Amino acid sequence: VPEAQESLLETVAEDADRALAAIQRRLDEKDIDPALELRSDPAAAPAAPHARTIKVGVYPVAADPFHWGHLIVALRAIGDLGVDKVVFVLAGDDPRKPNMTPVLDRHPMGREVLDKFAPFFAYSPIAVGTQFDGETNIFRILALNYGFPVTAWYMVGDDHYRLTDAKGNPDTLPKLEGNLHKNLGHDSALHQLKVAFIEREHPAEAVPTTLEVKFIEHAGFEASSTHVRAGRLDLIPHTALKYARRKGLYGLSKPASK
């Protein structure tokens, strides 16, 4: 194993161990219950009734492909926020991003990764076939769980911790606040919305908002799907690597037919 790759894997293991220790403390204190069901797929049957509020992180990602940064952050969210599970909302195909790996490969690859972390991580295809943004899709997931008490943390990078984006359009906090007052199918009596920003740029100034906001520490290494697509295959879990090899993704050659 090359020295740089070995060093990265050691950092991943250390970060994961710390996150898992925090999760174990939550489990010991019976503060979280990852076995609680949440409906995140419109085609799935409704979740089983439960009286306790389910606490969930909703993490929109392209997952092209998943990398260890995504997964470490999600593990930290369970320990730091006390959520029962993290639902990854994988982006659908986007005509504005023609180079993105199609849903037909990207989603099965993502599901194979997330299945390894069940029941702490869950998959949602709710973005497929739509152009809705993440700040809308979280309400669509809440609508699938109408009548159930849910506290949902919207997870996003802290480069969105601002009122407007580079084009002057509302960014995450005003979008979410605006959607709270729209009829998007959620249950305003039973659904709570909070926001967790993943620390990347460390903004200095507080952004005014009516929503509860917390910050989650980023992974202890630089990781992005762009790095992976440029050849940093050591950044992805082996499950994703095996799938990519099988399908010839990210410049990898398909196995020779026997």
C-alpha positions as a LaTeX table, in Angstrom:
\begin{tabular}{lrrr}
\hline
Residue & $x$ (\AA) & $y$ (\AA) & $z$ (\AA) \\
\hline
Val1 & 0.00 & 0.00 & 0.00 \\
Pro2 & 1.49 & 3.41 & $-0.94$ \\
Glu3 & 2.52 & 5.52 & 2.08 \\
Ala4 & 0.03 & 8.33 & 1.31 \\
Gln5 & $-2.83$ & 5.88 & 0.95 \\
Glu6 & $-1.86$ & 4.09 & 4.16 \\
Ser7 & $-1.78$ & 7.43 & 5.99 \\
Leu8 & $-5.23$ & 8.33 & 4.67 \\
Leu9 & $-6.70$ & 5.00 & 5.77 \\
Glu10 & $-5.21$ & 5.49 & 9.24 \\
Thr11 & $-6.89$ & 8.90 & 9.46 \\
Val12 & $-10.19$ & 7.45 & 8.25 \\
Ala13 & $-9.96$ & 4.71 & 10.88 \\
Glu14 & $-9.16$ & 7.20 & 13.66 \\
Asp15 & $-12.02$ & 9.52 & 12.64 \\
Ala16 & $-14.43$ & 6.59 & 12.38 \\
Asp17 & $-13.39$ & 5.23 & 15.78 \\
Arg18 & $-14.07$ & 8.58 & 17.45 \\
Ala19 & $-17.45$ & 8.88 & 15.75 \\
Leu20 & $-18.40$ & 5.31 & 16.64 \\
Ala21 & $-17.45$ & 5.88 & 20.28 \\
Ala22 & $-19.82$ & 8.86 & 20.40 \\
Ile23 & $-22.56$ & 6.74 & 18.79 \\
Gln24 & $-22.00$ & 3.98 & 21.33 \\
Arg25 & $-22.45$ & 6.46 & 24.18 \\
Arg26 & $-25.74$ & 7.57 & 22.65 \\
Leu27 & $-26.85$ & 3.94 & 22.36 \\
Asp28 & $-25.82$ & 3.17 & 25.95 \\
Glu29 & $-27.86$ & 6.14 & 27.16 \\
Lys30 & $-30.79$ & 5.01 & 24.97 \\
Asp31 & $-30.77$ & 8.45 & 23.39 \\
Ile32 & $-30.96$ & 7.08 & 19.85 \\
Asp33 & $-32.74$ & 4.16 & 18.24 \\
Pro34 & $-31.54$ & 3.42 & 14.69 \\
Ala35 & $-34.17$ & 0.69 & 14.35 \\
Leu36 & $-36.95$ & 3.30 & 14.15 \\
Glu37 & $-38.46$ & 3.34 & 10.67 \\
Leu38 & $-38.65$ & 6.40 & 8.47 \\
Arg39 & $-40.14$ & 6.36 & 4.99 \\
Ser40 & $-37.67$ & 7.92 & 2.57 \\
Asp41 & $-38.77$ & 6.27 & $-0.69$ \\
Pro42 & $-42.14$ & 7.27 & $-2.23$ \\
Ala43 & $-42.48$ & 3.71 & $-3.61$ \\
Ala44 & $-42.02$ & 2.10 & $-0.18$ \\
Ala45 & $-44.78$ & 1.15 & 2.21 \\
Pro46 & $-45.58$ & 3.62 & 5.03 \\
Ala47 & $-43.36$ & 3.32 & 8.10 \\
Ala48 & $-44.63$ & 1.42 & 11.12 \\
Pro49 & $-46.36$ & 3.70 & 13.67 \\
His50 & $-44.25$ & 4.88 & 16.60 \\
Ala51 & $-44.97$ & 7.36 & 19.37 \\
Arg52 & $-41.40$ & 8.54 & 19.95 \\
Thr53 & $-40.06$ & 11.37 & 17.81 \\
Ile54 & $-37.63$ & 10.02 & 15.23 \\
Lys55 & $-34.60$ & 12.26 & 14.81 \\
Val56 & $-33.06$ & 12.14 & 11.38 \\
Gly57 & $-30.29$ & 13.83 & 9.45 \\
Val58 & $-31.15$ & 14.52 & 5.80 \\
Tyr59 & $-27.99$ & 14.76 & 3.71 \\
Pro60 & $-28.36$ & 15.60 & $-0.02$ \\
Val61 & $-25.36$ & 14.43 & $-2.05$ \\
Ala62 & $-24.56$ & 13.62 & $-5.66$ \\
Ala63 & $-22.54$ & 10.56 & $-4.51$ \\
Asp64 & $-20.54$ & 10.53 & $-7.73$ \\
Pro65 & $-19.11$ & 8.58 & $-5.99$ \\
Phe66 & $-19.45$ & 8.36 & $-2.21$ \\
His67 & $-16.17$ & 9.08 & $-0.44$ \\
Trp68 & $-15.00$ & 8.69 & 3.15 \\
Gly69 & $-15.65$ & 12.38 & 3.85 \\
His70 & $-19.39$ & 11.89 & 3.31 \\
Leu71 & $-19.48$ & 8.83 & 5.55 \\
Ile72 & $-17.37$ & 10.22 & 8.41 \\
Val73 & $-19.51$ & 13.38 & 8.53 \\
Ala74 & $-22.69$ & 11.30 & 8.67 \\
Leu75 & $-21.29$ & 9.15 & 11.51 \\
Arg76 & $-20.37$ & 12.33 & 13.38 \\
Ala77 & $-23.89$ & 13.67 & 12.88 \\
Ile78 & $-25.33$ & 10.70 & 14.74 \\
Gly79 & $-23.06$ & 11.24 & 17.73 \\
Asp80 & $-23.01$ & 15.05 & 17.71 \\
Leu81 & $-26.66$ & 15.75 & 16.88 \\
Gly82 & $-28.18$ & 12.67 & 18.47 \\
Val83 & $-30.07$ & 11.65 & 15.34 \\
Asp84 & $-31.32$ & 8.08 & 15.05 \\
Lys85 & $-30.11$ & 7.78 & 11.48 \\
Val86 & $-28.91$ & 9.78 & 8.47 \\
Val87 & $-30.89$ & 9.62 & 5.23 \\
Phe88 & $-28.78$ & 10.32 & 2.15 \\
Val89 & $-30.79$ & 11.94 & $-0.65$ \\
Leu90 & $-28.93$ & 11.05 & $-3.84$ \\
Ala91 & $-29.31$ & 13.57 & $-6.65$ \\
Gly92 & $-31.18$ & 12.59 & $-9.78$ \\
Asp93 & $-29.89$ & 13.09 & $-13.31$ \\
Asp94 & $-29.33$ & 16.77 & $-14.06$ \\
Pro95 & $-29.20$ & 18.07 & $-17.66$ \\
Arg96 & $-27.06$ & 20.95 & $-16.37$ \\
Lys97 & $-24.42$ & 18.38 & $-15.36$ \\
Pro98 & $-24.07$ & 16.08 & $-18.38$ \\
Asn99 & $-20.83$ & 14.55 & $-17.06$ \\
Met100 & $-22.45$ & 13.26 & $-13.88$ \\
Thr101 & $-22.65$ & 9.46 & $-13.69$ \\
Pro102 & $-26.25$ & 8.46 & $-14.56$ \\
Val103 & $-28.73$ & 7.44 & $-11.87$ \\
Leu104 & $-28.80$ & 3.88 & $-13.26$ \\
Asp105 & $-25.23$ & 3.38 & $-12.04$ \\
Arg106 & $-24.77$ & 6.04 & $-9.38$ \\
His107 & $-27.74$ & 5.07 & $-7.22$ \\
Pro108 & $-27.12$ & 1.28 & $-7.11$ \\
Met109 & $-23.48$ & 2.00 & $-6.25$ \\
Gly110 & $-24.59$ & 4.37 & $-3.49$ \\
Arg111 & $-27.08$ & 1.89 & $-2.11$ \\
Glu112 & $-24.41$ & $-0.81$ & $-1.90$ \\
Val113 & $-22.29$ & 1.55 & 0.21 \\
Leu114 & $-25.16$ & 2.66 & 2.47 \\
Asp115 & $-26.33$ & $-0.91$ & 3.04 \\
Lys116 & $-23.01$ & $-1.57$ & 4.80 \\
Phe117 & $-23.94$ & 1.06 & 7.40 \\
Ala118 & $-27.59$ & 0.08 & 7.95 \\
Pro119 & $-29.59$ & 0.86 & 10.03 \\
Phe120 & $-27.59$ & 4.01 & 10.83 \\
Phe121 & $-27.60$ & 5.18 & 7.21 \\
Ala122 & $-30.54$ & 5.04 & 4.80 \\
Tyr123 & $-31.05$ & 5.79 & 1.11 \\
Ser124 & $-33.63$ & 8.02 & $-0.54$ \\
Pro125 & $-34.37$ & 8.18 & $-4.30$ \\
Ile126 & $-36.83$ & 11.04 & $-3.83$ \\
Ala127 & $-34.77$ & 13.39 & $-6.04$ \\
Val128 & $-34.88$ & 11.09 & $-9.07$ \\
Gly129 & $-36.87$ & 12.51 & $-11.97$ \\
Thr130 & $-37.15$ & 15.98 & $-10.43$ \\
Gln131 & $-35.25$ & 19.24 & $-10.36$ \\
Phe132 & $-36.16$ & 20.00 & $-6.74$ \\
Asp133 & $-33.33$ & 21.27 & $-4.56$ \\
Gly134 & $-32.35$ & 19.72 & $-1.25$ \\
Glu135 & $-34.18$ & 22.40 & 0.71 \\
Thr136 & $-37.40$ & 21.21 & $-0.96$ \\
Asn137 & $-36.70$ & 17.48 & $-0.87$ \\
Ile138 & $-36.39$ & 17.46 & 2.92 \\
Phe139 & $-40.02$ & 18.59 & 3.10 \\
Arg140 & $-41.02$ & 15.92 & 0.58 \\
Ile141 & $-39.47$ & 13.31 & 2.89 \\
Leu142 & $-41.35$ & 14.79 & 5.85 \\
Ala143 & $-44.55$ & 14.57 & 3.80 \\
Leu144 & $-43.96$ & 10.81 & 3.41 \\
Asn145 & $-44.10$ & 10.61 & 7.22 \\
Tyr146 & $-47.21$ & 12.71 & 7.80 \\
Gly147 & $-48.77$ & 12.07 & 11.20 \\
Phe148 & $-45.48$ & 10.88 & 12.74 \\
Pro149 & $-43.34$ & 13.06 & 15.03 \\
Val150 & $-40.08$ & 13.80 & 13.20 \\
Thr151 & $-37.19$ & 16.14 & 13.95 \\
Ala152 & $-35.17$ & 16.58 & 10.76 \\
Trp153 & $-31.71$ & 18.10 & 10.55 \\
Tyr154 & $-30.85$ & 19.42 & 7.10 \\
Met155 & $-27.15$ & 18.75 & 6.51 \\
Val156 & $-25.15$ & 20.96 & 4.16 \\
Gly157 & $-21.68$ & 22.49 & 3.83 \\
Asp158 & $-21.01$ & 25.76 & 5.62 \\
Asp159 & $-20.35$ & 27.45 & 2.27 \\
His160 & $-24.17$ & 27.72 & 2.30 \\
Tyr161 & $-24.19$ & 29.49 & 5.70 \\
Arg162 & $-25.22$ & 32.82 & 4.21 \\
Leu163 & $-28.42$ & 34.58 & 3.24 \\
Thr164 & $-27.77$ & 34.74 & $-0.50$ \\
Asp165 & $-25.63$ & 32.76 & $-2.93$ \\
Ala166 & $-23.13$ & 34.18 & $-5.43$ \\
Lys167 & $-25.98$ & 35.00 & $-7.83$ \\
Gly168 & $-27.95$ & 36.88 & $-5.20$ \\
Asn169 & $-30.56$ & 34.14 & $-4.76$ \\
Pro170 & $-31.74$ & 32.96 & $-1.31$ \\
Asp171 & $-29.40$ & 30.34 & 0.15 \\
Thr172 & $-30.17$ & 27.46 & 2.52 \\
Leu173 & $-31.54$ & 29.21 & 5.61 \\
Pro174 & $-34.00$ & 31.58 & 3.89 \\
Lys175 & $-35.04$ & 28.78 & 1.51 \\
Leu176 & $-35.86$ & 26.47 & 4.41 \\
Glu177 & $-37.64$ & 29.21 & 6.35 \\
Gly178 & $-39.72$ & 30.03 & 3.27 \\
Asn179 & $-40.61$ & 26.39 & 2.63 \\
Leu180 & $-41.75$ & 25.95 & 6.23 \\
His181 & $-44.70$ & 28.20 & 5.42 \\
Lys182 & $-45.59$ & 26.57 & 2.11 \\
Asn183 & $-47.95$ & 23.65 & 1.62 \\
Leu184 & $-45.35$ & 20.99 & 0.79 \\
Gly185 & $-47.21$ & 18.17 & 2.50 \\
His186 & $-45.34$ & 18.22 & 5.81 \\
Asp187 & $-47.08$ & 18.17 & 9.19 \\
Ser188 & $-46.40$ & 21.50 & 10.88 \\
Ala189 & $-47.78$ & 20.16 & 14.18 \\
Leu190 & $-45.43$ & 17.16 & 14.36 \\
His191 & $-42.42$ & 18.02 & 12.21 \\
Gln192 & $-39.48$ & 20.10 & 13.42 \\
Leu193 & $-36.72$ & 21.40 & 11.18 \\
Lys194 & $-33.15$ & 22.20 & 12.21 \\
Val195 & $-29.94$ & 22.80 & 10.24 \\
Ala196 & $-26.47$ & 21.29 & 10.62 \\
Phe197 & $-23.68$ & 22.97 & 8.67 \\
Ile198 & $-20.59$ & 20.92 & 7.88 \\
Glu199 & $-17.51$ & 22.99 & 8.71 \\
Arg200 & $-15.41$ & 23.75 & 5.65 \\
Glu201 & $-14.95$ & 27.50 & 5.30 \\
His202 & $-15.63$ & 28.46 & 8.96 \\
Pro203 & $-17.70$ & 31.65 & 8.35 \\
Ala204 & $-16.94$ & 34.33 & 10.91 \\
Glu205 & $-20.28$ & 36.14 & 11.04 \\
Ala206 & $-23.53$ & 34.72 & 12.39 \\
Val207 & $-26.40$ & 34.52 & 9.91 \\
Pro208 & $-29.79$ & 35.62 & 11.28 \\
Thr209 & $-32.35$ & 32.81 & 11.26 \\
Thr210 & $-35.34$ & 31.49 & 13.18 \\
Leu211 & $-34.03$ & 27.91 & 12.82 \\
Glu212 & $-31.81$ & 26.08 & 15.30 \\
Val213 & $-28.33$ & 25.77 & 13.80 \\
Lys214 & $-25.37$ & 23.61 & 14.76 \\
Phe215 & $-22.03$ & 22.90 & 13.11 \\
Ile216 & $-20.48$ & 19.49 & 12.46 \\
Glu217 & $-16.74$ & 19.05 & 12.20 \\
His218 & $-15.58$ & 18.04 & 8.73 \\
Ala219 & $-13.52$ & 14.91 & 8.18 \\
Gly220 & $-9.85$ & 15.18 & 9.16 \\
Phe221 & $-8.69$ & 15.02 & 5.53 \\
Glu222 & $-9.45$ & 16.62 & 2.19 \\
Ala223 & $-11.98$ & 14.62 & 0.19 \\
Ser224 & $-14.30$ & 15.32 & $-2.68$ \\
Ser225 & $-15.92$ & 13.33 & $-5.45$ \\
Thr226 & $-13.98$ & 15.53 & $-7.89$ \\
His227 & $-10.73$ & 14.23 & $-6.36$ \\
Val228 & $-11.97$ & 10.66 & $-6.80$ \\
Arg229 & $-12.89$ & 11.21 & $-10.44$ \\
Ala230 & $-9.40$ & 12.66 & $-10.97$ \\
Gly231 & $-7.88$ & 9.40 & $-9.79$ \\
Arg232 & $-7.86$ & 9.50 & $-5.97$ \\
Leu233 & $-9.55$ & 6.12 & $-5.65$ \\
Asp234 & $-8.12$ & 5.66 & $-2.14$ \\
Leu235 & $-10.76$ & 8.17 & $-0.97$ \\
Ile236 & $-13.70$ & 5.80 & $-1.61$ \\
Pro237 & $-14.80$ & 2.76 & 0.37 \\
His238 & $-14.00$ & $-0.64$ & $-1.10$ \\
Thr239 & $-17.68$ & $-1.33$ & $-1.82$ \\
Ala240 & $-17.82$ & 1.67 & $-4.17$ \\
Leu241 & $-14.47$ & 0.76 & $-5.72$ \\
Lys242 & $-15.66$ & $-2.77$ & $-6.50$ \\
Tyr243 & $-18.82$ & $-1.44$ & $-8.12$ \\
Ala244 & $-16.88$ & 1.13 & $-10.15$ \\
Arg245 & $-14.51$ & $-1.56$ & $-11.40$ \\
Arg246 & $-17.40$ & $-3.85$ & $-12.28$ \\
Lys247 & $-19.04$ & $-1.10$ & $-14.34$ \\
Gly248 & $-15.91$ & 0.54 & $-15.73$ \\
Leu249 & $-16.59$ & 3.88 & $-14.01$ \\
Tyr250 & $-14.09$ & 6.65 & $-13.22$ \\
Gly251 & $-11.55$ & 5.48 & $-15.76$ \\
Leu252 & $-11.37$ & 1.93 & $-14.42$ \\
Ser253 & $-11.34$ & $-0.98$ & $-16.84$ \\
Lys254 & $-14.09$ & $-3.54$ & $-16.63$ \\
Pro255 & $-12.91$ & $-7.04$ & $-15.64$ \\
Ala256 & $-12.13$ & $-9.26$ & $-18.60$ \\
Ser257 & $-14.93$ & $-11.69$ & $-19.44$ \\
Lys258 & $-14.15$ & $-15.29$ & $-18.61$ \\
\hline
\end{tabular}
